[in-house]
Amino acid sequence: MELIFGLFAGLASGSVFALLGAGLVIAYRGSGVINFAHGSVAAYAAFTWDELRDMPGETGIGNEGGSIYLPWFDPIPEWGFLKALHINNLPVEIHIMTDPPAWLAMIITLAMSAFIGLLMHFLVFRPLRNSPMLAKVVGSVGIMLYLQAVALLNFGGSNRADDGFWVFNSTSEPIENFLGMDDKNLPRSTPYLALAAILIGALAWALYRYTRFGLATRAADENEKGATLLGYSPQFLAGLNWVISSVLAGLAGVIFLHKTMPNQLNLYVVSALAAALVGGLTSIPGAIVGGLGLGAFASMGVSATSYSWWPEWLPVDGVRAFAPVLVVILVLYFRGHKLPIRGTVGLGRQPRAPATKHPMIGVGVGVFIALLMSNIFISKWESTLTMTLVAILAMLSLVVLLGFLGQISLVQWTLAGVSSFVLIRLASDGLKVRPMDFFVVWGPGLPDPLAALGGVVAAVILGLLIGIPALRIRGVQLAVVTLAAIVAIEDLVMRNRPLMGTAAHTMNPTPKPEWFGQYVGALDEQSNQTDYWKYTVFSIIVVALAGIFVVNLRRGVIGRRFLAIRSNERAAAAAGVNVARTKMLGFGVSSFLAGLAGMLIAYKMPMVTSEFFSPFVGLAMIAFVYLGGITTVWGAVLGGMLVGGGLFSEFGALHFEGITQAYINAVGGIGLIANAILTSGEGISLTLTNQAKALIATMRGTTPKTDEQEELVVAEEANV
Amino acid sequence: MSKLLETNGLTVTFGGLNANDNVDIGIEKGSFVGLIGPNGAGKTTFIDAITGFVPTSAGSVVFDGHDLSDLKPHQRAQLGLVRTFQSLELFEDLSVKDNLLVAAHQTTWYTLALDVFRIQQKSEEIEERIDWALEVAGLKGLEEELPTDLPHGQRKLVGVARALAAQPNLVLLDEPAAGLDTAESNALGGHLRGLLDHDVTVFLIDHDMGLVLSVCDFIYVMDFGKIIASGTPEEIRSNPEVIAAYLGEEAGEVQARSAEELRGMSDTAGE
């Protein structure tokens, strides 16, 4: 009974998975991009709707309501003399009318979604159409970060409760004793939601099945060149498909709003991806059925947890999060090779990965500067410095896996979290770490290098497990698996009470770490102050060693093989490279580095929470290391300084008020996209190096005449 | 002489089509064997089957006494059975020399440790082999170039050099001369003959009849997935079946016939 009711109740969330999944399918068929930002489009639309319908005085935050916020922010902060100059004129807020009717608000919201779809097409995916897969994935991750940050800036981070639209509301009387089941009340909106998903899905299916536009899209999907020869512009079709996809996302966001908060929609993309995969990335009815089925399946699983036979170590949230992961992995594993690879015209080259020639000089300078900034000399920057070091270490793990081996894994930051949590669990002994701690964590109380080893090993094992699908599936499909894995690990491992201890995900104090008699924690025991200098020195040593490790890896035999696999797996196998084992080695090495980062975090923070390892922090890490340069150690160093909490951004925040985390992420998202488009993803560090080399060459006068000069000479001669 | 590579009843099926149908060949150690056939005859599929890139539906491949049925492509390469690709398949982000080094190094479980502690693994022997491979392919002086910066013909040769760097016992060359001009093609032929002095057996696939006939000791001819003839260059040259398959049965006659048919059709249309 419980299970059957669970099945029906799950159709509500299933319908939003279905609609989002259908939108993903449409965007994929239209332009060959799996849009990780799809949930964020829905979220932005949901915010827009809520803001429009916000009655004056209702929330008490002072919102007037009836305004729309365009999907950008004013780049010139309002401070100092700039404020006096009134030069910040980029319109963001437009007031429509106070208390607009629901139908008008709906039209405006869908128009906003369409507008975002057009912007995505023209500003991101059209310029990236011939770029390598990594650049496209990074582009959509950039949009995800950007939209989320802009939503935070424009609408505020406050939790919103919205009654919903039309029949999709939370205020109607529920259907009591549903299907004759006692005490089972089904919200009245649930059947409407399911109906809406099926109806809209059928309409979209008919559009692509029976119209000329649909035929042309399918033709371009099969063969872009062929469609061009037949007189269709694939880019025009792609743009139109982006609009349709985004409008569907907006629709899903609004009709589901009464059940959730807009911010939550960002990560619905994981379940939506699972739904789209059930439809083989090409079938809209498949995605609709997949979405509804997934919702029902997950909800049934949640119902099952109330039975006594359900194992205690499988928490409710874990089940909900694990359902899409299971679907994603099963579909990709069994049908991965059958999924269509869209027929695009040749993809561009991967970013270069030059070997660093003299790492010791760089490491020496880096360590010197880091020591100079540490407490030993100045006290102000200690915390930021160590945060930067942690980010650099996490990014080194990304350089190995994404940069060298070319495996688009989004999960590494979460692995750092796993390492952190396991370390604390192993080091705890059931005693209060500090007098003020509310909770104690039980554990075997291992001495510290051993506990740290345990954490790192846990990260490596999990990393290898996630790497297994990579033996069968590649490219963007791996990104899908790893995104799903992030959500699952967060709920299944980090927030798992029996596994990690009571309240581990909210309050997880780190026991005193000692390495061979030396205290290396950031909390000074005597003065009870943070940022103890020994921790800083310890982090500097760990990160410096990791940097040398990665440089040497790149210069060695294995690094060359990583690059060979990134470039061409077939050829690598033909050259005698064991592709499967080498890939696993890469996943292992990268997870090892991520695990070390987790260790540093555990030692740094007074207590570790799962929020610190949220998916968006992980995506920001990828964004910024890609910006710095995904293929070099210097890229990781630069990325670590740029990322929110790093030296550059903290410096900015300190000296220019108004630069918040949201600004940094928004700028990061833009930078990410710009980098993918402008420097073919080589990042700031390589671009700077190239510029510097060119400059030196010019100063030495070794560059040959440019074409322009030569043309001038030719023209002059012709005149004579 | 012993057979280095032998296929027995090798069959590859795609859907209902036999791309390779019951193919038996034998390559003797130290020989220079060719395989020719018109486009679509199944030559590349045959190489793919031998090297493990497509699954076989029947038959076996025996290399140097090992049954290859259960071995993966990289394991076959490690045994010394190395191939090139018709469609380049180079490591485009790696320099020419790095392309060769990927193939030249053998790794063990502790290679990562050697890398990290910078323990030199470039033995004299590997350097020499790479030198020699570059020499044979005529790529000396281009070690640091990226393959994408080279003209098509030279890129093809990078593939050949990479195969040679892997220390092959038998190298399967899939149309190495396609895209080369006549002079380059002749020079390559000369270099390839020289491989025999280095204990490398060569299996050359090409549809440049001239090259194959001039450098090979023994030639197989494939058409519609079947071996239709085999023998020395002289025998192949005069084999009527080969001429029919390769040039089209009395090419002129066919052309004449089809032209006549066309005329007939237009006549009926006119009426």
Interface residues (C-beta under 8 A of the other chain):
Chain A: R349 Q350 R352 A353 F549 N552 L553 R555 G556 V557 I558 G559 R560 R561 L563 A564 R566 S567 N568 R570 A571 A572 A573 A574 A575 G576 V577 N578 V579 L585 V589
Chain B: T51 F53 K72 P73 H74 Q75 A77 Q78 V82 R83 F85 E89 L90 F91 E92 D93 L94 D98 L101 V102 A103 H105 Q106 T107 T111 L112 L114 D115 V116 F117 R118 Q121 T148 R162 A163 A166
